């Protein structure tokens, strides 16, 4: 059974940093690309970051480029999102996702609040 579980969310002040984690199970993690999405109240869910199976290629939404970094550790079945210089606009529920055999699998999300 595919399972993705996020952690690391919380309250941070503007300009602060957080590191989100996602642990995967139930599939051959090292052979699949991974994604981080986020959704703020009243807004559509948006793709934040992408990483290929080996970690060789990454892509980011323009709004987070230069501030966020996605990485993975295939030996641990983990994918991370390092978030630096956080802004109030970054506040959202962050989700880990992977497409496996044409089906999307999602974690339940972790809440990031950015407030002074």
N, C-alpha and C positions, 0 to 999 in steps of 0.2 A: 504494500500500500504506500503510495507516494505521500510524503509528508514534508512540509516546509514550516519551520518555526522560527519566527523573528524574535529578537530581543535587543535591548540597549536603548530603547526610547526613554524619554523623560523630559524634564523641564530644564531649559538652558536659557541664559541671557543672550541678547543680541551680541554678536561677535564671538560667542563661545563655540565649542566643538562637542560633537558626539560621535561615537562609533557604533553603528548598528551591525548586528550579526544575524545570520540565517543559517540554520543547520538543516541539512536535507537527509532524507532516508527513503528507502523503498525503490530506488532506481540507481543506475550506474552514473553517479553524479559527475564523474570526470569527463564524460562524453557529451555533456549538454551545456549549452549556453545558459546564463542566468541573467535575471533582470531585477532592478529595483524600480518600483512604481510608488507614487504617492497620491493621496487624495485629501484635499482640504474641504471643509464644509461648503456646500454650494458650488463646488467646482468639479470638473471631470477628472477622472483618474488619468494621470500623466506618467509617461515613461521618464524616469530620472537618469538611469544608467544601465548599461549593457556590458556584458563581458563574455567572450567566447570560451569554449570549453577548456582550453589550455591557459587562458588568461592573457594570450598574446595581443588581443585587440580589445579596446574599450571605446565606448561612446557615451556622450553625456548630453542632456538637455542644455540648451544655451543658457538657461537661467542659473545653472549650477556649475557650469564649466569653469575650471580654475579653483573652485572651492571644495568640490566633492571628489572622492576617489573610490572607485569600486575595485575590489581585489578578491581573490579566492585562494583557498587552500584545499586542494583536491584530496590530500591525504586525510583531512579532517572532515570532508564533506561540508565545508563552510564557505559562505560568501559574505563579504563585508561591505559596508558603505561608510567610509570616513567622511564626516561632514564638518567643515571648518568655516569660520566666519559666518555663522548662521544669522539669518535675517528673519524678521517676523513672517515674511512671505513663505518661508520654508516650513512653517508649522503645518502638520498634516499627519495622517496615518500612513506609515510607510509599509509597503508590501514587497515580499520576495516572490518571484514568479519564474517558472520554467515551462517551456513547451516541450512536451514529451509525446512523440508519436501523434502529432497533430492535435493534442489536447493541452490546454493551459491548466497548470496547477498553481494555486495560490496559497500563501500563508494567511494567517488570520490578521496580521498586521501588528505594528507597534507604534504607539502614539508619540510624536515629537511636538513639544510645545516650546515656542520661542517667545519669551516675555521678560520684561524688566520689572 
